[in-house]
Amino acid sequence: MADKRAELNKKVPAFKLPATSEKTIKLTDFKGKNLVIYFYPKDNTPGCTTEGKDFSEMYKKFQKKNTEILGVSRDSIKKHENFKAKFNFPFELLSDEDEILCKLFDVIKLKKLYGKEYLGIERSTFLINDKGVLKQEWRKVKVKEHVQEVFDAID
């Protein structure tokens, strides 16, 4: 499975991950719905909090477009539950501690912080249509106005 990658205009390979609300989420759970999966580096950091709040504020609008939202980072379920509760996110957060989904969408990149290099999640968002096909991807996301851009891309 590790060598599979999600590719534009192709069906996204099946996945299954633990999520908040004591759920295990599979791609097939969203059959017949659009799905936005956004990857972010870490719970409770400024950019990630802002992005989560932006998706929350627009959540009802996304739902009117038959679209569900999932947030993904390598944080534990416990951290995710706290993050979700603290900011009242209306969508689930997936814990990808083993980087299964991160590798599927190729979001683990070499990053630099205070002169040190490390591998981390590059903020990225993916739009999967109601047939399970990857329709659009945003890489190296800047949080400001990003959620509106994703919303506008849903037909």
N, C-alpha and C positions, 0 to 999 in steps of 0.2 A: 504493500500500500504506500510506503514512504516515497516511492518514485513518481506517484501520480501528482499531477498539478492541475489546478483549475485553469482553463484557457478560455479566452473571450470567444463568444458565439458557439460554445460547446457546453454540453451538459456537465454540471459540476459533479465530481465523484462523490459518492455517498460518504457521510460522516456521522459520528455520534459522539457527543461530549456531555459531561456533567454541567448542569446549569443551576442558577439560583432557583428558589422555590422548590427545592428537592426534586428537580426534574432532570431527565436525561433527554437531550434534544438531538433529533436526527433531521437530516435534510428533508426526508420524506414527510415529516410533520407539516411541511409548508406547501405540499402539493396543491396547485390551484391558486397559490398566493405568490405575490412578489416578495422577495426577501432582501433586506439590506443587512449586510454583515459589516460592522465596523470594528477594526482592530485598533487598540490603543495600548500605549506602553504600560501604564500602571494606575491602579485605583488611587483615588484621593490626591492626585497631582493636579496642578492648575489647568493645564490644557485638556486633560482627560475628563475632569469634572465639567468644564465648560462644554465640551463636546457632548457629554452625556445629558447635560441639562438642555442643550439645544435640541437634541433628538427628542427628549421628553416633551418639550414645549410644542413640538410639531407632530407628536405621536398620533393624535386624533386625525390630523390631516393625512398622515401616511396611511392610517387604517381606512380612511375613506377611499384611498386609491388601492385598496386590497393589498396593502404592503405591511409586512411585519418587520421588526427591527431586532437585531441581536448585537450585543457588544461582546467583544472577545479580548481577553488579555491572559497573561500567564499567571495571574494572581490566583490564590486558592479560593474555593467556594466560600469559605468563612469570610475572607476579605471582601469578596464580591457581595455577599449578603449584607455586610455592614455598609458598603459603598452604595448599594442599591437602596437600602432603607434610609440612609442619611439624606439622600437626595430624591427619594421617592420616585425612582425610575419605574415607568410603567411596563418596561420590557425586561426580558431576561438577559443575564450576563453569563457567558460561557467561560469555564475555567479550562485553559489549554496549557496546563503545566508540562505536558509531554510534547508540546508544540506540534500536535497532529494537524490541527487546522492552520496553524501558522505556516507549516511547511506546504500544505496543500495550496495555500494562496501565496506562498513565497514572500512572506512579510518580515522574516528575520533578516536583519541587515547589520553590517558593521557600523557602529555608532561611536561618537566621541563625546565624552563629558569630562570637563576639567583635565583635558590632555590625555585621558585614558581611553583606550579603545575597548569596546565590548560588543557582544551580539545582543540586539534587542529588537523589539517590535517597531517597525516603521509604521507610523500612523497611516492607515489605508482603509478604504471603504469599497465594498463590492455590491453590485446590484444584480440579483438573480431573478429572472422572470418567473411567471407562474408555471412554466414547463421545466424549471430546473436548469435553465441555460444562463450562463454568465453573460450579462448584457453590457455591463460597464464596470470599469475599475478606476479608482482614484488612488494614486500613490503619493507619498510625501505630502500628505494632507496638511493644509493650514486650517486651523479650526474656524476662524472667522468666516462666516457666510457659507461654510461647507455644507451644512445640513440643508439649506435652501437649494443649493446646487444639486444635491442628490435628489431632493424632492422634485425639482423641475425636470430631472432626467427620466422620471417614471412616466410612461405613456399610458 
